[in-house]
Amino acid sequence: MFFCVFFSKKIISKKTTNLHTVEINFSEPGVYLFMLIYALFIGLRYNVGRDYIGYTEWFKELCRTGHFPVDNDFGFIWLNQALVDLGFESYSLFIVLAFLQILFIFLSLKRIPFISSWYFFFFFTSLLFFVSMNAMRQTLAFLIFMYCLQLFFDKKYYSVFFCAILAISIHKTVVLLFLLLPFLKFEWFKNIRIQIVLLFLSVFVLPTFFYLLLNLLAPFINFLGYSYYIENLDFMKEITDENKTGDGISVFLFFFIDLILIVFYKNLKSKFNHFYFVKFYNLFFIGVILSRVFADNFILARIADYFIYFRVLILAFLMFYIFNLSKNNSKLLKTLAIMITIGMLMFYYKAIYNNAADIAPFQFYFNHD
């Protein structure tokens, strides 16, 4: 985390007070050195992450039999097949996935690198980093979409098309986000008071109607290939309850954080409207609602994750605004920001201590028990 937060500052090509002229310079070798270090450090891990064994066994089964053992998205299968044909070991898959993830993070931050340090801070402390080592395909698909959103509103439609094919070939559920792209030009949530009401409803009221919502969404879930989970709700609930162990305090932490983000919405919109802020916020606020409503079903929660992942980006904008742009540079405002920062750090280290998603101990392929 400290490596990413510190060195992400070094990839900004031009230091100026005009945010519109600041970019990540991809002609600098330091950018690729950063990506290489990240990809090797994360890719060469051994048995870190709950999904590690599954990905490894699929790869080895493909090596032994020439047949991929599960029905999966074609792009991911082709990636495995290419690595097998080239004679690589299973760890190569994790290196490639980690490299693609960090690549699309950089591409997404290319025009907004002034928030890069804060983005990486919250990428780790919100546990999106841990997710990236478990739901590796879904995280990559999300990061590709985050880049595509910017391409779409830059009217680079051919690039959007090819990146969309790549993302969908890795994890088809991301098609939902791409279907929403044309509608993001509108501001979906203008009224602050309505947003606060919706936040309270999503926490205290809407989860009660979960099964009613589930019946309404069943056709869409079947389309995505998740009908099995609808047919086995009791089993899914057991898994969800196991995954929620030690998660109590985070409910209040993220309720407080989301409330602060809503309160500062208009300030952030006025400062960052040229950086796709409203588009990002539209998706984030959908995630605010869905992540609570679907919290008791880990599959539907995964669909909601596509939206709530934008919390990392919105938080980064907020912190940059408070520490760099706010005219009302009061001690109270900075104290609030520091409280959020400390709270997220505590959440991060608590997750490590509790071995969230089996990410501890962190050990490497060439030196493990």
C-alpha positions as CSV (number, residue, x, y, z in Angstrom):
1,M,0.0,0.0,0.0
2,F,2.7,2.5,1.0
3,F,4.6,1.7,-2.2
4,C,1.6,2.4,-4.4
5,V,0.5,5.5,-2.5
6,F,4.0,7.1,-2.5
7,F,5.2,6.2,-6.0
8,S,1.9,7.0,-7.7
9,K,2.8,10.7,-7.2
10,K,5.9,10.2,-9.3
11,I,4.0,9.2,-12.4
12,I,2.4,12.6,-12.9
13,S,3.9,14.2,-16.0
14,K,3.4,17.9,-15.2
15,K,3.1,19.6,-11.9
16,T,0.8,22.6,-12.3
17,T,-2.1,24.3,-10.6
18,N,-4.2,23.6,-13.7
19,L,-5.7,20.1,-13.2
20,H,-6.7,19.9,-16.9
21,T,-3.0,19.8,-18.0
22,V,-2.0,17.1,-15.6
23,E,-1.7,13.6,-17.0
24,I,0.1,10.3,-16.6
25,N,2.9,10.2,-19.1
26,F,3.0,6.7,-20.6
27,S,6.2,7.4,-22.4
28,E,8.0,7.5,-19.1
29,P,9.7,4.2,-18.2
30,G,8.9,4.7,-14.5
31,V,5.2,4.0,-15.3
32,Y,6.0,0.6,-16.7
33,L,8.5,-0.2,-13.8
34,F,5.7,0.6,-11.4
35,M,3.3,-1.8,-13.2
36,L,5.9,-4.5,-13.4
37,I,6.8,-4.4,-9.7
38,Y,3.1,-4.5,-8.8
39,A,2.3,-7.3,-11.2
40,L,5.2,-9.4,-10.0
41,F,4.6,-8.7,-6.3
42,I,0.9,-9.6,-6.6
43,G,1.2,-12.2,-9.3
44,L,3.9,-14.3,-7.6
45,R,1.9,-14.8,-4.4
46,Y,1.2,-18.3,-3.2
47,N,-2.2,-19.5,-1.8
48,V,-3.2,-15.9,-1.0
49,G,-6.9,-15.3,-1.6
50,R,-9.8,-17.6,-1.4
51,D,-10.0,-18.1,-5.1
52,Y,-6.3,-18.9,-5.6
53,I,-6.7,-22.7,-5.4
54,G,-9.6,-22.7,-7.8
55,Y,-7.8,-20.7,-10.5
56,T,-4.7,-22.8,-10.0
57,E,-6.5,-26.1,-10.3
58,W,-8.3,-25.0,-13.5
59,F,-5.0,-24.1,-15.0
60,K,-3.4,-27.4,-14.1
61,E,-6.4,-29.4,-15.3
62,L,-6.1,-27.6,-18.6
63,C,-2.4,-28.5,-18.7
64,R,-3.1,-32.2,-18.0
65,T,-6.1,-32.8,-20.2
66,G,-6.2,-30.0,-22.7
67,H,-9.8,-29.2,-21.5
68,F,-10.8,-26.3,-19.3
69,P,-12.7,-28.0,-16.5
70,V,-15.5,-25.4,-15.9
71,D,-17.9,-23.4,-18.1
72,N,-16.3,-20.0,-18.1
73,D,-16.1,-16.8,-20.2
74,F,-14.3,-17.3,-23.5
75,G,-11.6,-14.6,-23.0
76,F,-10.5,-16.0,-19.7
77,I,-10.4,-19.5,-21.2
78,W,-8.3,-18.2,-24.1
79,L,-5.9,-16.5,-21.8
80,N,-5.4,-19.8,-19.8
81,Q,-5.0,-21.7,-23.1
82,A,-2.4,-19.2,-24.4
83,L,-0.3,-19.5,-21.3
84,V,-0.5,-23.3,-21.3
85,D,0.5,-23.4,-25.0
86,L,3.5,-21.1,-24.2
87,G,4.6,-23.5,-21.5
88,F,4.1,-21.2,-18.5
89,E,3.4,-22.3,-15.0
90,S,0.1,-21.5,-13.2
91,Y,1.6,-18.4,-11.4
92,S,1.9,-16.7,-14.8
93,L,-1.9,-16.4,-14.9
94,F,-1.8,-14.3,-11.7
95,I,1.0,-12.1,-13.0
96,V,-0.9,-11.4,-16.2
97,L,-4.2,-10.6,-14.4
98,A,-2.4,-8.4,-11.9
99,F,-0.6,-6.6,-14.7
100,L,-3.9,-6.0,-16.6
101,Q,-5.5,-4.7,-13.5
102,I,-2.8,-2.2,-12.7
103,L,-2.7,-1.2,-16.4
104,F,-6.4,-0.3,-16.5
105,I,-6.1,1.5,-13.2
106,F,-3.4,3.7,-14.7
107,L,-5.4,4.2,-17.9
108,S,-8.4,5.2,-15.8
109,L,-6.3,7.7,-13.9
110,K,-4.5,9.0,-16.9
111,R,-6.5,12.3,-17.0
112,I,-7.1,12.5,-13.2
113,P,-3.7,11.5,-11.8
114,F,-4.0,14.3,-9.1
115,I,-6.1,11.9,-7.1
116,S,-3.9,8.8,-7.8
117,S,-2.4,8.7,-4.3
118,W,-5.8,8.9,-2.6
119,Y,-7.2,6.4,-5.1
120,F,-4.5,3.8,-4.2
121,F,-5.0,4.5,-0.5
122,F,-8.7,3.7,-0.7
123,F,-8.1,0.9,-3.2
124,F,-6.3,-0.9,-0.4
125,T,-8.2,0.3,2.7
126,S,-11.7,-0.3,1.2
127,L,-10.5,-3.8,0.5
128,L,-10.9,-3.6,-3.2
129,F,-7.3,-4.7,-3.3
130,F,-8.3,-7.9,-1.5
131,V,-11.2,-8.4,-3.9
132,S,-8.8,-8.0,-6.8
133,M,-6.9,-11.1,-5.5
134,N,-10.1,-13.1,-5.2
135,A,-12.7,-12.0,-7.8
136,M,-9.9,-11.4,-10.2
137,R,-11.9,-11.6,-13.4
138,Q,-14.7,-9.3,-12.1
139,T,-12.3,-6.7,-10.8
140,L,-10.5,-6.6,-14.1
141,A,-13.8,-6.3,-16.0
142,F,-14.7,-3.4,-13.7
143,L,-11.4,-1.6,-14.2
144,I,-11.8,-1.9,-18.0
145,F,-15.2,-0.4,-17.8
146,M,-14.0,2.5,-15.6
147,Y,-11.6,3.3,-18.5
148,C,-14.3,2.7,-21.1
149,L,-16.6,5.2,-19.4
150,Q,-14.1,8.0,-20.1
151,L,-13.5,6.8,-23.7
152,F,-17.2,6.8,-24.3
153,F,-17.7,10.4,-23.4
154,D,-14.5,11.3,-25.3
155,K,-16.4,9.8,-28.3
156,K,-13.8,7.2,-28.9
157,Y,-16.4,4.6,-29.8
158,Y,-14.1,2.1,-31.6
159,S,-11.9,1.9,-28.5
160,V,-14.9,1.5,-26.4
161,F,-16.2,-1.4,-28.5
162,F,-12.9,-3.4,-28.4
163,C,-12.4,-2.8,-24.7
164,A,-16.0,-3.8,-24.0
165,I,-15.5,-7.1,-25.9
166,L,-12.4,-7.7,-23.8
167,A,-14.2,-6.9,-20.5
168,I,-17.2,-9.0,-21.4
169,S,-15.0,-11.9,-22.5
170,I,-13.4,-11.9,-19.0
171,H,-16.6,-11.6,-17.0
172,K,-19.9,-11.3,-18.8
173,T,-21.8,-9.7,-15.9
174,V,-20.1,-6.4,-16.7
175,V,-22.4,-6.1,-19.7
176,L,-24.9,-4.5,-17.3
177,L,-22.6,-1.5,-16.9
178,F,-22.0,-1.1,-20.6
179,L,-25.8,-1.1,-21.2
180,L,-26.0,1.9,-18.9
181,L,-23.3,4.0,-20.6
182,P,-25.6,6.1,-22.9
183,F,-27.8,7.0,-19.9
184,L,-24.9,8.3,-17.8
185,K,-24.9,11.6,-19.6
186,F,-27.8,12.5,-17.3
187,E,-27.5,13.5,-13.7
188,W,-29.5,10.8,-11.9
189,F,-29.4,12.1,-8.4
190,K,-29.7,15.9,-8.1
191,N,-31.4,16.4,-4.7
192,I,-29.2,15.9,-1.6
193,R,-32.2,15.4,0.7
194,I,-33.6,12.6,-1.5
195,Q,-30.2,10.9,-1.6
196,I,-30.0,11.0,2.2
197,V,-33.5,9.5,2.5
198,L,-32.6,6.8,0.0
199,L,-29.5,6.0,2.0
200,F,-31.5,5.6,5.2
201,L,-34.1,3.5,3.4
202,S,-31.4,1.2,1.9
203,V,-29.9,0.6,5.4
204,F,-33.0,0.3,7.5
205,V,-36.0,-0.5,5.3
206,L,-35.3,-2.0,1.8
207,P,-33.4,-5.1,2.9
208,T,-36.6,-6.3,4.5
209,F,-38.1,-6.6,1.0
210,F,-35.1,-8.6,-0.4
211,Y,-37.0,-11.7,-1.5
212,L,-39.7,-9.6,-3.3
213,L,-36.9,-7.8,-5.2
214,L,-35.3,-11.2,-5.9
215,N,-38.4,-12.4,-7.6
216,L,-38.5,-9.3,-9.8
217,L,-34.9,-9.7,-10.8
218,A,-35.0,-13.5,-11.4
219,P,-35.2,-13.2,-15.2
220,F,-32.2,-11.0,-15.3
221,I,-30.3,-13.3,-13.0
222,N,-31.1,-16.2,-15.2
223,F,-29.8,-14.3,-18.2
224,L,-26.5,-13.8,-16.4
225,G,-26.2,-17.5,-15.7
226,Y,-26.8,-17.4,-12.0
227,S,-30.1,-19.3,-11.8
228,Y,-28.3,-22.0,-9.7
229,Y,-28.0,-19.5,-6.9
230,I,-31.7,-18.5,-7.0
231,E,-32.6,-22.2,-6.7
232,N,-30.3,-22.7,-3.7
233,L,-31.0,-19.6,-1.6
234,D,-30.7,-21.3,1.8
235,F,-27.2,-22.6,0.9
236,M,-26.2,-19.2,-0.4
237,K,-27.3,-17.6,2.9
238,E,-25.1,-19.9,4.8
239,I,-22.1,-18.9,2.7
240,T,-23.0,-15.2,3.0
241,D,-23.2,-15.5,6.8
242,E,-19.8,-17.1,6.9
243,N,-18.4,-14.3,4.7
244,K,-19.8,-11.6,7.1
245,T,-17.9,-12.7,10.1
246,G,-16.3,-9.8,11.9
247,D,-18.0,-7.3,9.6
248,G,-20.2,-5.4,12.2
249,I,-18.3,-2.1,12.6
250,S,-18.0,-1.6,8.9
251,V,-21.7,-1.1,8.6
252,F,-21.5,2.1,10.6
253,L,-18.2,3.2,9.1
254,F,-19.5,3.1,5.5
255,F,-22.8,4.5,6.5
256,F,-21.0,7.6,7.9
257,I,-18.7,7.8,4.8
258,D,-21.5,7.6,2.3
259,L,-23.4,10.2,4.2
260,I,-20.4,12.6,4.0
261,L,-20.0,11.9,0.3
262,I,-23.7,12.8,-0.3
263,V,-23.4,16.0,1.8
264,F,-20.3,17.1,-0.3
265,Y,-21.9,16.0,-3.7
266,K,-22.6,19.5,-5.0
267,N,-19.1,20.8,-4.0
268,L,-17.4,17.9,-5.7
269,K,-19.6,18.2,-8.8
270,S,-18.8,21.9,-9.2
271,K,-15.0,21.3,-8.9
272,F,-14.7,18.0,-10.9
273,N,-17.6,18.1,-13.4
274,H,-15.1,18.1,-16.3
275,F,-13.6,14.8,-15.1
276,Y,-16.7,12.7,-15.5
277,F,-17.5,13.1,-11.8
278,V,-21.3,13.0,-12.3
279,K,-21.1,9.8,-14.4
280,F,-19.0,8.2,-11.7
281,Y,-21.3,9.4,-9.0
282,N,-24.4,8.1,-10.7
283,L,-23.0,4.5,-10.6
284,F,-21.6,5.0,-7.1
285,F,-25.0,6.0,-5.6
286,I,-26.7,3.0,-7.3
287,G,-24.1,0.9,-5.4
288,V,-24.9,2.7,-2.1
289,I,-28.4,1.3,-2.4
290,L,-27.8,-2.1,-4.0
291,S,-24.9,-3.0,-1.7
292,R,-27.2,-2.8,1.3
293,V,-30.3,-4.3,-0.3
294,F,-28.3,-7.3,-1.6
295,A,-26.0,-7.7,1.4
296,D,-27.6,-11.0,2.4
297,N,-26.9,-12.8,-0.9
298,F,-23.3,-12.9,-2.0
299,I,-24.0,-13.4,-5.7
300,L,-26.3,-10.4,-6.0
301,A,-23.9,-8.5,-3.8
302,R,-21.2,-9.2,-6.4
303,I,-23.4,-7.5,-9.0
304,A,-23.8,-4.6,-6.6
305,D,-20.0,-4.5,-6.3
306,Y,-19.7,-3.2,-9.8
307,F,-21.4,0.0,-8.6
308,I,-20.1,0.4,-5.1
309,Y,-16.4,0.0,-6.3
310,F,-16.8,3.6,-7.5
311,R,-16.8,4.6,-3.8
312,V,-13.0,4.4,-4.0
313,L,-12.9,7.0,-6.8
314,I,-15.5,9.4,-5.2
315,L,-13.6,9.2,-1.9
316,A,-10.3,10.1,-3.7
317,F,-12.0,13.2,-5.2
318,L,-13.4,14.2,-1.7
319,M,-9.9,14.0,-0.1
320,F,-8.2,15.9,-2.8
321,Y,-11.0,18.5,-2.6
322,I,-10.6,18.9,1.2
323,F,-6.8,19.1,1.3
324,N,-6.1,20.9,-2.0
325,L,-9.1,22.9,-3.2
326,S,-11.5,23.8,-0.4
327,K,-11.7,27.5,0.2
328,N,-13.2,26.9,3.6
329,N,-9.9,25.4,4.8
330,S,-11.3,24.9,8.3
331,K,-9.8,22.7,10.9
332,L,-13.1,21.0,11.3
333,L,-13.2,19.9,7.6
334,K,-9.6,18.5,7.8
335,T,-10.4,16.8,11.1
336,L,-13.4,15.1,9.4
337,A,-11.1,13.9,6.5
338,I,-8.5,12.6,9.0
339,M,-11.1,10.7,10.9
340,I,-12.2,9.0,7.6
341,T,-8.6,8.2,6.8
342,I,-7.9,6.7,10.2
343,G,-11.2,4.8,10.2
344,M,-10.3,3.3,6.8
345,L,-6.8,2.4,7.9
346,M,-8.2,0.6,11.0
347,F,-10.7,-1.2,8.8
348,Y,-7.9,-2.3,6.5
349,Y,-5.7,-3.7,9.3
350,K,-8.6,-5.3,11.0
351,A,-9.3,-7.1,7.8
352,I,-5.7,-8.3,7.7
353,Y,-5.8,-9.4,11.3
354,N,-9.1,-11.3,10.6
355,N,-7.6,-12.9,7.5
356,A,-10.4,-11.5,5.3
357,A,-10.8,-13.6,2.1
358,D,-7.8,-15.7,3.1
359,I,-5.2,-13.0,2.3
360,A,-2.9,-13.7,5.2
361,P,-0.2,-14.7,5.6
362,F,1.1,-13.2,2.4
363,Q,3.7,-15.6,1.0
364,F,5.4,-16.0,-2.4
365,Y,5.5,-18.8,-4.9
366,F,9.3,-19.3,-4.5
367,N,9.3,-19.1,-0.7
368,H,6.3,-20.7,1.0
369,D,5.4,-23.2,3.7
